[in-house]
Amino acid sequence: MRLLKTALVASALAVLSVTTIASAYAQDTKIGFIVKQPEEPWFQDEWKFADQAAKEKGFTLVKIGAEDGEKLMSAIDN
């Protein structure tokens, strides 16, 4: 009987831990959106709709303008 109680408590703690960890990861999701010409209306619209998706889906949008190859590679690396 004591073994059964111990197993139940351990199972409950495991489920609680997994749930807590999963919710922590879901809250900290960041998605980078790199565009090559951030001043152009087309890319402004893309960012606008990406902002809407971020609000609906619950993630943080990181807007990155990379006008040249070096900025692009730096943005991807970071």
Secondary structure by P-SEA (a helix, b strand, c coil): caaaaaaaaaaaaaaaaaaaaaaaaaaabbbbbbbcccccaaaaaaaaaaaaaaaaabbbbbbbbbccaaaaaaaaac
